[in-house]
């Protein structure tokens, strides 16, 4: 009897110990920590941890369970991202994953989420296909997609615009141009895309592609626009140096991170659309983000991808709360159709494809800047209901 009691006590202790370890909620964050999008990745990670902190009231725990974030660097390589996600689900036994930075990596990762039947929350990869033809039910996205970018960009352009598109020659760029074309047709705009120019991601000399664009646009009637879809160091300033105004051509660079837009002073008066700019949203989440970021990072302001990372962190915590745990099927049921607060205001995961529907912003580059980072003025907040994103998934 004494031996039996000892064995039972040992078994109870072992069970209790395993339950303690099981209590941790493990989340993999797979993103491009190294490579040309390193700045985006760093912002996303900062925002993610701030989002979890905000949503948990500073405890970094939910439902009595500690949240542990495991970081993995996909180096912006699809094969590495795919392998790391399989490792996270299979070996690390994470409850869910967040990421990646690159659209190409994201598309490689989607089938892995389906294979392991675990949630992948995509942030900030943009390509429409992620929540379109390549989508599966385990995929959610807080990041905006190419169509949301395109609709916001389209409404910021004059109705008579004759547009030449300059984009990177990979999934993000080509998907973005296609979304722009589809959007113009869908909203019945009279604006036209008259030329498409795709260049390698590593391009630094834009003389030749710009000249081809100038040649196409210079004799067009209407407002001549050179619209840029670019991830990384935006070429707007370099193209501006080639003096497109000689041909009556205006640039539409789209929003970017603060260090890039800081160099756009010569583009004062130029308009475009942006996912986030620290001074635009007026809500308590953004107020907290701006104040805390300045306090913790030497006065630095939160940026484009910081807001996205925070939205992802909040969404995960709110989903777990609503589901009552981390069971994948319960999470899917809880998060599909779920609304949650973010630095941009309310976001809602659409039931049909789990894309977060969200507001966007029409901006103008300021001519007079009161401080180093006083870069943009708000023309109009574009509400989510005015951004018709077609349901493109085949599931």
Buried (B, 14 or more C-beta within 10 A) or exposed (E): EEEEEEEEEEEEEEEEEEEEEEEEBBBBBBBBBEBBBBBBBBBBBBBBBBBBBBBBEEEBBBEEBEBBBBBBBBBBBBEBBBBBBBBBBEEBEBBBBBBBBBBBBBBBBBBBBBBBEBBBBBBBBBBBBBBBEBBBBBBBBBBBBBBBBBBBBBBBBBEBBBBBBBBBEBBBBBBBBBBBBBBBEBBEBEBBBBBBBBBEBEBEEBEEBBEBBBEBBEEBEBBBBBBBBBBBBBBBBBBBEBEBEEBEBBBBBBBBBBEBBEBBEEBEEBBBBBBBBBBBBEBEBBEBBBEBBBEEEEEEBBBBBBBBBBBBBBBBBBBBBBBEBBEBEBBBBBBBEBEBBBBBBBBBBBEBBBBBBBBBBBBBBBEEBEEEBEBBBBBBBBEBEBBEBEEBBEE
